C-alpha cells in the first residue's frame, strides 16, 4: 500500500514538474530582482512597477481576480515617509499606499463533493 502511494506521489510530482516553465521562472526572478525596481519598497515607484508586472503575469497564467482587479489596496501610517503612488485620491501626510496582489484558480470538482 505504501509503495503504491509513493509511486502515485512520484507521478504527481513529475506531472507538476513538467508544467513549470523554468525559463519563465528565471525571467520573473530576474525582473523582480532587477535594479530598475529599486528594492520594491511599499509606496515607491519600484513597488508599483513590480505590482503591474505581477498582475500581468497573473493574467497570462489565467488566475482569476477577486473583484475588479488583482489588487487589495491598503494604506499605512508612516511618520516621516510621505509618498503615495498607488492612491485612489489624496493621501493624508505621512501615509504610504500599497497593495497586495491576489488571484485564484477555480477548483475542478463540484464544491458539494469536496
GIJO-V190958 format. One record per pair of residues at least 12 apart in sequence whose ideal C-beta (glycine too) atoms are under 8 Angstrom apart, sorted by the first residue. I is the first residue (numbers start at 1). GAP is how many residues later the second one is. D is the distance in whole Angstrom. If there is no record, write none. Layout:
BEGIN
{{I;GAP;D} {I;GAP;D}}
END
This chain:
BEGIN
{{28;29;7} {31;22;6} {32;18;6} {32;21;7} {32;22;8} {36;13;7} {37;12;6} {37;13;5} {42;34;7} {42;54;6} {42;56;4} {43;33;8} {43;35;8} {43;38;7} {43;40;5} {43;41;7} {43;42;7} {43;43;7} {43;53;4} {43;54;6} {43;55;6} {44;39;7} {44;41;7} {45;40;6} {47;38;8} {47;39;8} {47;51;7} {48;37;5} {48;38;6} {51;20;7} {51;35;8} {51;48;6} {51;50;6} {54;16;8} {54;47;5} {55;14;7} {55;15;5} {55;16;7} {55;46;6} {58;12;5} {58;43;7} {58;45;4} {62;43;7} {63;40;3} {63;41;6} {63;42;6} {64;39;6} {64;40;5} {64;41;7} {64;42;6} {65;37;8} {65;38;6} {66;36;5} {66;37;8} {66;38;7} {70;31;5} {70;32;6} {70;33;5} {71;28;4} {71;29;7} {71;30;6} {71;31;8} {72;27;6} {72;28;4} {72;29;8} {72;30;5} {73;13;7} {73;15;7} {73;24;7} {73;25;7} {73;26;5} {74;23;8} {74;24;6} {74;25;7} {74;26;7} {75;16;7} {75;20;5} {75;21;7} {75;22;5} {75;23;8} {76;19;7} {76;20;5} {76;21;8} {76;22;7} {77;17;6} {77;18;6} {78;16;6} {78;17;7} {78;18;5} {79;15;5} {80;14;7} {81;13;7} {81;15;6} {82;12;5} {82;13;7} {83;13;7} {84;12;7} {84;13;4} {85;12;7} {86;12;6} {86;13;6}}
END
